[in-house]
Amino acid sequence: MSLVAIITARGGSKRIPHKNIKNFMGKPMLAYAIEAALKSGIFDEVMVSTDDVKIAEIAKQYGAKVPFMRSEKTATDFATTSDVLAEVLAEYEMRGKYFDEFCCIYPCVPFLTSDILVKAEEKFKCSQADALLPVVRYSFPIQRALLLGDDGYLKYREPENAQKRSQDLEPSYHDVGMFYFCNVQKFKQKRNVILSKTILLELDEMNIQDIDTLEDWKIAEMKYKILKGV
């Protein structure tokens, strides 16, 4: 089974300018995704999809391939991850290169390791699933979530679960926004990375961090220092 890592690194970050190549703890943010993918040894190809020449240069410096640049259509704020992936796979096929599976990796994942990718790939390979999604468990049961009513007073979203013990409620998870393993043909049918047969890989809260704002960036730095002992 052939497997490609597709790292999606657009150049037009608004809230944190040049986020994908901004220095994070000594090297460009993008480098962490590339290094984890290459070190895992599970990919036939590790590529970066970008519209930005500088990002492409840094990607190549760290060992990734940039066989073609992203089109204007998929470089806008409105293009989805699925749009980018479909374009990459189609471009490869036009060049006579086909893959059975892909792993879409986001560029701002300083906590991603080769071990996580290897574990995810092994679990995906041994399953009958169409996709694998890394998730983290909600720390508080969402069945006991509160809503603000029209009268201005708080109320339980699910009153029937208000008095139940946390351990008696089914755990809920959310996407950590790090990577997605998918079967290529199933993806092409649905144009989505979360498919009908999607399995999970649960990660620890300390090993994930959305980085959308400068505050997020600072939190990520603190977590990194704790994890790495620096």
Protein Blocks (a to p, Z undefined) as FASTA:
>chain_A
ZZdddddddfkbfklghklmgceehiafklmmmmmmmmnopafbdcdddfbfklmmmmmm
nopacfbccdfklmcfkbcfklmmmmmmmmmmmnopacfbdcdddfblfkbcfklmmmmm
mmmmmpcbfbdcdddddfbdfklcccddfkopacdfblmlmmpcfklpccddddehlacc
ddfklmmmnopabdfbdcdddddfklgccdfbfklmmmmmmmmmmmnoZZ
